[in-house]
């Protein structure tokens, strides 16, 4: 694969991640305050809708990790992108909470297929071509998608759009990105992933500690990621930040992958994962313990600047530890992540309703992130930094 072909593949991954993850999953956060007002939802209701999306994500990850889907990753990726865009736009056409729960659940299935199929396809072929450093472009798509979704929501609100239109417009933008991703993702890459029979890592057990650490990361980041804009809107001291805070979150995410990837290649992927987990825990705690303009901005930067770095480091670590079955391990890690982020919003919503604030659930989230870092350090014992760097190409 030439450098130009590698770049084309990486940018197709960027667009796919921006459409299905940056918009399809995370546009709910800036739209949520308007749905709370218009639909008279409680925080528990909002948490359940978020958890429905994450339940779908968990189910999709478990299904996408099956070997049958590794034989045609491009086909399944494009189908998932279409479903993600359709369910995002379709949410704006609904008003019944149960119907919204169902559609967001289907969207979650689609987003899991996108991250598993796209990451397996892109990371494997970039590594085989000796262009593993371009993986940062692929993962940057989530931050770019978040920034675009925040800009779309803010500009639509400025023109008086209600929450249904916010979903419809966002879904339309995601559909455009999906089309561009399909154009860039040439059909020739839709071949089964082949590996050398001489790879001695066949039959290696699943990396349990990293799988659990990835699930704790899912629980740890998602509470703040779901309720950050709501926290800002409901706090008079920082309410002026509402149109901008999610953009700041997305902007911080864009350069985070190359920065954390560089650190991972220097000190080891799992050690870098541990450091990023602690940094993110500080950001989560700041969102509820330092509710000032500086504090909330610091929270957005720390959380945005680590959550995609942790996503990339986790998947890269899983690929290193997986041996000859990367899609299986990536699927298991994505499922663990999905379980954590499915539990998080519901726990946060119910605890917030019973205690009157998000301080307790945010404290639990920060503790989960610290524990994730400890488990990642344990996993690093089985894989040296030098080996990690070499195997990532």
N, C-alpha and C positions, 0 to 999 in steps of 0.2 A: 504494500500500500504506500503510495507516494505521500509527501507532506501535504499536498493540496487535498488529496482524498481523505487524509486523516482529519484535516481541519473541517472539511465538509461534514464528515461523520460527527465530529465533536459539536458542531453548530446545530446539526439536526437534533442531537441529544439535548442541547440547550433549549431549543424551541419546544421540544416535547415536555421537558421538565417545567418550563415556564407556563405552558398551557394547562397541564394536568395537575401540577403541584402548586406552582406559584399563584395561579388563578383558581383552578378547579377546587383546590382544597382550602387555600388561605384567604380567598376573597370574603369568606364568611366573617372574618374578624372585623374589617371596616364597615361591613353592611349590618352587622349584628346590632349596634345601638339603635338603628332606625327600625329594625324588626321588633326590638324590645318595646319601643314606643308604640308602633302601629298595631302590633298584635297582642299587646298587654302580656307579654311573656314574663315569667320570673327567671332568675338566673338558673334555676333548676331546669326549666324548659329549654333555655339556651344550651345548657350543658348536655341535655339529652339529644338535641339535634346534632351537636358537635360529635357526640359519642356514636350516633347512628352512622355518620360519615366514617368514623374511625373503625366501627364494627365492620362496615363494608370493606374498608382498607385491610383489616385483619383477614377477612374471608378471601379477599382477592389475592393477598400475599400467599396464603396457604395454597390456593389453587394455582397461581402463577408459578410457584416453585416446582410444580410437577414436571417431570421430564418431557411430557407430551408437548409442552409449550416451548421447549428449547429447540424444537425442530423447525419452527417458523417464527422467530421472534419479531421480524419486521411486520408480518401480517397481524399478529396479535397486538403489537404496539399501535398500529394504525387504527385497528378496531377500537382499542381502549381510548385512544385520543378522541375519536368521534363520539363515543359514549360520554366521555368526560365533558366535552363541550356542550353536548345536548342536554345533559342533566344540569349543568351550571345555568344555562339559559332557561331551562324548563322550571327551575326553582322559582323564578319570578312570575310564573303563570299560576302559582298555587297559593292558597291562603289557609288551607286546612293543615294543622300541625302534623297530623299523622301522614298526610301525603308528602309533606316536606321531609319528614323523617325517612320515608321510603326512597324518595328521589335522591336525597343526600347519601343514603346507604349505597345505592347503585353507583353514584359518583365515586364513592370511596373504593368500591371494587375496581373501577376503571383506573383510578389514580395509582393503586397498588400494581396493577398490570403494567402501567407505564414505567414506574420506577424499577420494577424487577426486570422487565424485558429490555428497556432502554439501557439500564446500567449494565446488565449482563452483556448485551450486544456491543455497546460502545466501549466499556472498559476492557473486554476481552480482546477486541480487534485493535484498539490503540496499543495495548500492551504487546500484542503479537507483532505490531509494526514498529516497536521501539519508540512509540510516541505517548507513553503513559502520562507525561506531564500535561498533555492536552485534556486529561480528565477534568481538570479544573474548569475548563470551558463548559463541559457538560453539566457539572453540578452548579455552576453560576446561574443556570437558567431559573432555579427556584427564586433566588433573590431578585433577579430581573423581573420575573413574573409577579412577585409581590409588589415591587415598586410600580410596575405598570398598572396592576389592579388598583393600588391605592390612588394613583393619578387618575384613572378612569372613574373611580368612585367619587373622588373630590371634585373633578370637573363636572360630572353628571349632577352632583348635588348643587353645584353653583348654578346650574340651569334649571333647578327645581325638580329634578327627578325624584320619584319615590323609590322605596326599596325594591318593588318588582322590576322597575326599569334598570336598577343597578345590577341585578342578576342577569337580565337579558343582554345588556350591553357587554358585561364582562364575559358572558358565554360566547358572544359573537367575536370578541377579540381572541378568546381561546381557540375558536374554530379557525380563525385566520392563521394563527400560529401553527395549528395542527396541519393545515394545508401546506404551509411553508416547510414544516418538518418532513412531510411526506415527499415533497419535491427534492429536498436535499438528501433524504435517505434512499439511496439507490437500491433497486431491487436485487442487485447482485450480492448485497450483504445478507440477504434472507436465506442463509444456508445453515444447516445444523452446525453447532460448534464442535470442532474436531480437536482432539488433543492426542498427544503422543502416548502410546501404550507404555513407553519407558518411564513415564512420570511415576516415581515411586510413592507418591502421595495418595494413590488409589486406596479407597477404603478407610481413609482417616476418619476418626469420629468427629462429630459436629463440635465446634468450639463453644462449649456450653457457657463458659464465663462471659465471653463476648456477646453471645446471644442474649443472656440475661442483662448485661450492661446496656445493650442496645434498647431493651425493653424499658429499663429504668430511665434512660434518656428520653424515650417517648413520653413517659409519664411526667418527667421533670420539666420539659420545655413547653408542653402543650397547654398547661393552665394559663401561663402568662401570655402565650401566643394567641390563645382564644379570647382572653378577657382584657388584654392591654388597652385597646381603644376604649372599651367600656370603663375601665378604671380611670382613664384620662377624662372621659366625658362626665363622669360622676364626681370628679374632684374639682371644686372651684379653683383651686390654686393652679391647676395645670390644664384647665379645659381649653385654653387657647391653642394647645398643641394638637387637638383632635384631628385636624385635616392633614397634619404633617407627621405624626408619630409613626404611622405604619409605613410611610415612605422612608423614614429614617431607618426603620427596621430592615426594610428591603435593601436599601443602599448599603448598609453595613454587611449584609449577607453576600453581596456580589463579590468583593475581593477576599472573602473569608476562606474559600476553599484553597486557592493557591498559597495563601499564608500558612494555613494549618497543614497543608500537604507538604510544604517546604520544611516545616518543623518536624513533621512525621518522618520524612526521609533522612533527617539529620539525627534524631534521637530515637526513632522507632514509632511506628504508627500508633501502637497501643499506649505508649507513654504520652504521646501528643494528645491522644483521646482523653487520657486521665486529666491532663492539664486543662484542656478545653472544657471538660465537665465541671471542674471547680470554678472556672471563669464564668460559665453559664449559671451556675448555682448563685454566684454573687449577683448577677443580673436579675435573676428571678427574685431574690430577696429584696433587691433595691426597688422593685416595682411596687412593693407594699410597705416597705420600711423607710423609704426616702422619697415621699410623694411631693417633690418640688420639681420645677422645670429641669434643673440639673439632674436630679435623681432619676426622673422618668426617662430623660434623654439617655442617661448612662445605662439604664436598664435596656432600652431599645437597642443601643449599640452593642452592649455585651451579649444580649440574647441573639440579635440578628447576626452579630459577628462570630457566633459559635455554632448556631444550630445546623447550618449547612456544612460547616467544617466537620462537626461531629458526624453528620450523615455520611459524608465522603470518607472520613477516617474509618468509621465503622464498617462500611461496605468494602473498603479496600482491605481492612484487616481480615474481614470474613473471607475475602477472595484469596488472601495469602494463606490462611489457615485451612481453606476448603479442599485443596488438592485438585482433583480432576472433576469435581462436581460443584462448580461455583454457583450455578443457578439454584441448586438445592439449598446451599447454605445462605445465599442472599435471600432466598424465599423465607427461610426460617428466621433470619434476622429481621426481615421486614415484617413478618408475622408477630414477632416479639415486640417490635417497635409499635406495631398496630395495636397490640393488646394494651401496652402501656398508655398510649395516647387515647385509646377508647375509654379506659377507666378514668383517666385524669379529669376531663371536663365534667363528668357526672359527679365524681367525688367533690370537685371544686364547687360545683353549683349547689349541691345539697349542703355542704359545710358552710358555704357563704350564706345560704338562706337561714341556717340554724344559728350561726354566730354573728351574722350581720356584716361580715367583711371577708376578704380573700386572704387575710394574713395566715390563718392556719393552713389552708390547702397550699398556699405558696411556700410556707415553711416545709411542708412535707415534700413538695416538689424539689426544693433546694437540697434536702437531705438525700432524696433519691439520686440526684445528680452526683453528689459526693460519693455515694456508694457505687455508682456506675464507674467512677474514676478508680476506685479501689479494685473493682473486679477487672478493669482493663489492665491495671498494673499487674495483677495476677496472671492474666493471659500473656503478658509480655515476656514472662519467664520462659515460655515455650517457643518464642520466636525472637531472634536477635534483631536489633535495628539494622545491621548491615544486611542480613538476609532479607528483611522486609524491603529495603530499598532496591536490592538487586531483583527481587521477584516482581516488583512493580514495574520494572523496565524503565 
